[in-house]
Amino acid sequence: MQLSSNSGLAHRATLLDLAPGEEATLLELDLPDEVAHRLMILGFVPGSTVAYARSAPGGDPRVYRVDGADVALRGETARQIRLNRQM
């Protein structure tokens, strides 16, 4: 499922491009329907703000904060979520 927001592009990136503490606007979920639907229930909706909170000691998974909740995502999933980074 590819869900996207039509907001202006400041700088396209994925969740993996965020630095700790950095926030960005979610632009697009390019994931299978079942995974995209599950993430949308958790708040990963195009247009929402997502922040990189922290990571596991080995760097994967990473924890992202969205809609007041912390959600851990593996790199393979985070790579398919595109963002507008504010420069």
N, C-alpha and C positions, 0 to 999 in steps of 0.2 A: 504494500500500500504506500503510495507516495502522496502525502498530505503536505500542503505548503501554504505559506502566508505570502501575500503579494506586497509586502512592505519594501521600501527602497533599500538597496544594498549598500551598506557601508563597507563591509569586507566579509566575503564568504569564508566560512571556516566550519570545522566540525567540533563536536564536544572535545575531541582529543587535542585540539589546538589551544584550548583555554589554559591559562596559568592558574595556580591556586589563588582563590579569592576573586578571580575575574568573572564578570557577568556578561551575558549576551542574550539576544533575542532569538528564540527558536524560530527557524525558518521552515524546515522541512524534515519529515520523517521518511526515509527511504528504506523501509523495512517490510518484511512479510506482514500481511494483515493482522494475524494473531498477535504478533509482537507489538506492532504499532498501536493496536487497540488497547493492549494491556498498559503500555506506556502513557497513552492518552488518559486513561483512568487515573493514573498516578500524577497527572498534571503536565505531561510533555505534550502541550498543544501549541501549534503554530501561533506565534504572537506572544507567547509567555516568556518570562525572564528565567534563565537558568544560570546557576553559578557553580563553579568547580569548588567543592568544599575541601576534599582531602582524598588521599588514596591509601590503599593497602600498602604494607611495607615493601612489597615487590613492585608496586606501581599499578597493579591490575587485580581487582577492579578499582575504579575510581568512584567517589561519592559525589553526586551532584545535588544541589538544593534547587527545588522547583516547587512553587506553590506552597511554601512553608514546610515541605517534607524533604528528608534526605533519602536519596535513592542511589543504590550502588549499581553500576553498569560495567560490564566487561568492555574492553577496548573494541572488540569486533562489533558490538552494538553501537557504542558511542561514535564510531567512525561513520555510521550511516545516518547520523542526526546532524543536519546542517544548521548553521547559525549566521546571524548578522552580528558581527563584533563591532562595538562602538570604539572608534579610534580617537 
